[in-house]
Amino acid sequence: MEKKYFLIIIALFLMTTVMGCNTMKGAGKDVEQAGQDLQKAADKENETK
């Protein structure tokens, strides 16, 4: 019985870890895109001067 609970806890931990990694990966892509957009805006501003 204890082994069953241990396996359930390990499975929940692994699922949480995988979901967290996917969330951080998505957030990293969003931040990267925002940085690229900011760089493009700065480049346009420098071209007009």
C-alpha positions, -999 to +999 in steps of 0.1 A: +000+000+000+028+024+009+045+016-025+013+026-043+012+060-026+049+065-032+044+058-070+015+082-071+035+110-055+064+104-079+041+105-109+025+138-097+059+153-091+071+143-126+039+156-143+043+190-124+079+192-135+072+186-171+043+211-172+066+237-155+093+232-181+068+237-209+054+269-193+089+283-188+098+275-224+067+293-236+075+323-214+111+324-227+098+325-263+074+354-254+103+374-238+125+367-268+098+379-292+093+411-272+130+417-272+131+413-310+102+437-314+119+463-292+151+459-313+132+465-345+115+496-331+149+509-320+164+502-354+135+521-371+140+550-348+177+552-356+171+551-393+148+581-392+175+603-375 
